[in-house]
Amino acid sequence: MKGQYFLLGAMIFCSLFFLALPLSGTGTSKSDDFSSISDNIEREFPRSVNLGLANGHAEENAYDFGMFVREYLKERSASLRMFWVISKPVPGTSALNVSVANFLGEGSDFSIEISGDRKDFHLKDGEKGYAVFGMVPSNVAISLSSPDEEKTLEWKRDKVNLYLFYEIRRGKDISRNSMEA
């Protein structure tokens, strides 16, 4: 009789073990896919901007890229918070056109200052803002203030520059990164 209880107990224990296995998080973890997702974002975002430059739609391509990545991660039970800043020279002048897009999931305030000229943006989630800064020196320090960070960017006036901040979340796993190009 003791042997039957032992066998019954062993079968119940094994059943519970194998039933609980899929719940224990053996699937995708932060280290499994967040690194490759980050690598892809950092490789493909500048490419989308460059493709847009060739077509005259850099900001639109960057915006579409943000929407695509957001939807892609949503399908994989993850979320994306990001914003980007792109500067482009205004041809034939010393002015700089600066664009900001908000994908932080809520309305957010951004502030950009170049050579004492400050522009403030209040952007809803998924919204872009634009400003032109006149009489910009050839080497420019851009002070960026956002809900997630304060940063000074050292950019060249006569070329396209970009900055991307992004955060990927799935459950308790969070990966925050930024890049400049």
C-alpha positions in Angstrom: 0.0 0.0 0.0 2.9 2.4 0.8 4.3 1.8 -2.7 1.1 2.8 -4.3 1.0 6.1 -2.4 4.6 6.7 -3.3 3.9 6.1 -7.0 0.8 8.2 -6.9 2.7 11.0 -5.2 5.5 10.8 -7.7 3.1 11.0 -10.7 1.4 14.0 -9.1 4.7 15.7 -8.5 5.9 15.1 -12.1 2.6 16.3 -13.5 2.8 19.5 -11.5 6.4 20.0 -12.5 5.7 19.7 -16.2 2.5 21.8 -16.0 4.4 24.6 -14.2 7.3 24.5 -16.6 5.7 26.8 -19.2 4.8 29.3 -16.5 8.3 29.6 -15.1 9.5 32.1 -17.7 11.6 29.8 -19.8 10.5 31.7 -22.9 11.9 35.0 -24.0 13.7 37.1 -21.4 15.3 40.5 -21.5 18.7 39.2 -22.4 17.2 37.0 -25.2 15.7 39.6 -27.4 16.1 43.1 -26.0 19.7 43.2 -27.2 18.9 42.2 -30.7 15.9 44.6 -30.8 18.1 47.4 -29.6 20.8 46.6 -32.2 18.1 46.6 -34.9 16.7 49.9 -33.8 20.1 51.5 -33.7 21.1 50.1 -37.1 17.8 50.8 -38.9 16.7 54.2 -37.5 19.6 56.1 -39.2 19.0 54.1 -42.4 15.3 55.1 -42.5 16.4 58.8 -42.0 19.0 58.5 -44.8 16.4 56.9 -47.1 14.1 59.8 -46.3 16.8 62.3 -47.0 17.2 60.9 -50.5 13.4 61.3 -51.0 13.0 64.6 -49.1 11.1 63.0 -46.3 13.5 62.3 -43.5 11.1 63.2 -40.7 8.3 61.2 -42.2 10.5 58.1 -42.6 11.7 58.5 -39.0 8.1 58.9 -37.8 6.9 55.8 -39.8 9.8 53.8 -38.3 8.8 54.7 -34.8 5.2 53.7 -35.5 6.4 50.4 -37.1 8.6 49.5 -34.2 6.0 50.4 -31.6 3.5 48.0 -33.4 6.1 45.3 -33.8 6.9 45.3 -30.1 3.2 45.4 -29.1 2.7 42.2 -31.1 5.5 40.6 -29.0 4.0 41.7 -25.6 6.5 44.6 -25.2 6.1 48.3 -25.4 8.3 51.1 -26.8 8.7 54.6 -25.5 10.9 56.8 -27.6 11.5 60.3 -28.9 13.8 61.6 -31.6 15.4 64.9 -32.6 16.6 65.5 -36.2 18.4 68.7 -37.3 18.9 69.6 -41.0 20.7 72.7 -42.4 18.5 75.2 -44.2 20.2 75.5 -47.6 21.9 78.8 -48.4 21.7 80.1 -44.8 23.2 79.5 -41.4 19.9 78.4 -40.0 19.0 74.9 -38.7 15.7 73.2 -39.0 15.1 71.0 -35.9 12.3 68.3 -35.7 11.2 66.5 -32.5 8.8 63.5 -32.3 7.2 62.1 -29.2 6.4 58.4 -28.8 6.6 58.4 -25.0 3.0 57.3 -24.5 1.7 60.6 -23.2 1.9 64.3 -23.9 5.4 65.5 -23.0 7.3 68.8 -22.9 10.6 69.2 -24.8 12.9 72.1 -24.8 15.8 72.8 -27.3 18.2 75.6 -26.9 20.8 76.6 -29.5 23.1 79.7 -28.9 20.7 81.2 -26.4 17.6 80.7 -28.6 15.2 78.4 -26.9 12.2 76.6 -28.4 9.7 74.8 -26.2 7.4 72.0 -27.5 4.4 70.4 -25.9 3.8 67.3 -28.0 1.0 64.7 -27.7 2.0 61.1 -28.0 2.6 60.4 -31.7 3.0 64.1 -32.5 5.9 65.9 -34.3 7.1 69.5 -33.8 9.4 71.7 -35.9 11.4 74.9 -35.3 13.9 76.9 -37.2 16.9 78.3 -35.4 18.6 81.2 -37.3 22.3 82.3 -37.2 23.6 79.0 -35.9 27.4 78.6 -35.6 29.1 75.8 -37.6 29.7 73.8 -34.5 26.6 73.9 -32.3 25.8 72.7 -28.8 22.2 71.8 -28.5 20.7 71.6 -25.0 17.9 69.1 -25.0 15.4 68.8 -22.1 12.9 66.0 -22.1 10.9 64.1 -19.6 13.5 61.3 -19.6 16.8 63.2 -19.7 18.8 66.4 -20.0 21.5 66.3 -22.6 23.8 68.5 -24.5 24.5 67.4 -28.0 27.5 68.6 -30.0 26.4 68.8 -33.7 27.6 70.3 -37.0 25.3 72.9 -38.5 26.0 71.9 -42.1 25.0 68.2 -41.9 22.0 66.2 -40.8 22.2 65.1 -37.2 19.9 62.8 -35.2 19.4 61.7 -31.6 17.2 58.9 -30.5 16.1 57.9 -27.0 14.2 54.7 -26.6 13.0 52.4 -23.8 11.7 48.9 -24.3 9.5 47.2 -21.7 8.1 43.8 -21.1 6.8 43.1 -17.7 9.5 44.0 -15.2 12.3 44.0 -17.9 13.3 47.5 -19.0 16.0 48.4 -21.5 16.9 52.1 -22.0 19.2 53.4 -24.6 20.0 56.4 -26.7 22.1 57.0 -29.9 23.5 59.8 -31.9 24.4 59.9 -35.5 
